[in-house]
Amino acid sequence: MLLANEAQQQWRNGDMWKSFYHETGLFGADDTGLGRKIIQNYQDLYMDHSSEMISPEEVGRSWDESGVTYKEGEMTSLLLDDCQSCYGIRLRDESKLVADHVVLCTGAHTAKLLADSAPQWEELQVNGRVLATGVVAAYVRLTSHQMERFKSMPVYVGAMPDVKGKRKVVSLAKKLHQSYCGTADGLLKIARDESFSHYVHHKASNQTLSMPPVFKNQTIWGQNVPQGLKEECKEVIRKSLGEQSEGLEIEAYRLCWYVIPRPYLPSKVDLLTLSTRDSFTPDQGLIMSPHSHCRNLYFALGGSFHSWKFLHNIGSYVVQMLHRKLEPEKARKWAWNRPSDDGAHGNLTPKRDLTDIFGYSDLILQ
């Protein structure tokens, strides 16, 4: 920390560096005690600092002072005028939020939101540009003995064909209190990287769209996933850890959803047919772009289950996009209409649908 402080002083004051150095401030939301530890380190080393612990209410007030208004609600549709412009959104309680620029960061729900907003406006729809895709995750709660056994284990990704058919991928990710759990309750998290779509007929727009299901509590940790996916998670643990998996019992599951961008196809296509043709491989890139047919509507979505890692810096690119100042190459790669580029993680393109997985019908009947 002393070395970092020394470097920071040179960044601030050195003639060679200070023109490239900008202090924007840092805000962290954390429940592990890390913030207090950082402040204590400053105090123990007698270093000047302006860090402080603040409550969520104080954070909200600081946003208000900066001109930011936080509004929580469930969006149901866009507000669109007769000039093909978006001027806000409608919430579930029928209230409206009006704005000059509307940025959708709606992930796997994007296709349905656009279809609900203007079902007869064909140019507004995703038209195959994005595909809502899911995987199942689960976690095991470890005993103190098991935590000691696994504490030095690295993140493991197993792509062996004997796990579950040819080219099926499983991953085992560590979540112990020694790393980032923050409590004495060690959790070992696993994910089955064999994705699936969930196609539903959208009656108003006469489209077949992939979208997250509406199972009760399906987006939180619990037991509400198809039995077939539970068995696959158990197989991940058994075949990844071998005899070390003895005594490990899965405590909870959940479905995780994201969207994978797809090449823009200017002609009208059947979305269900598109999803099953291997020649249309998603590129797993971002979509950060204005809509090509709706003014004042913008998108920030896409990726390959990894977009969370850009939380720190993605906002600056969204602002650049809004001001039409993105570098030309980024604007091309992230455009709403863009050519087909090879993706880096094509094995996550779904080859199956959630409705075909054993146990799905049991959830529908609940």
Secondary structure by P-SEA (a helix, b strand, c coil): caaaaaaaaaaaccccccccccccbbbbbcccaaaaaaaaaaaaacccccbbbbcaaaaaaaaaaacbbbbbccccccccccccccccccccccbbbbccbbbbccccaaaaaaaaaccccccccccccccbbbbbbbbbbbcaaaaaacccccccccccccccccbbbbbbbbbcccccccccbbbbbbbccbbbbbbbbbcccccbbbbbbbccccccccccccaaaaaaaaaaaaaacccccccccccbbbbbbbbbbcccccccccaaaaaaccccccccccccccccccccbbbbbccccccccccccaaaaaaaaaaccccaaaaaaaccccccccccccccccccccccccaaaaaaac
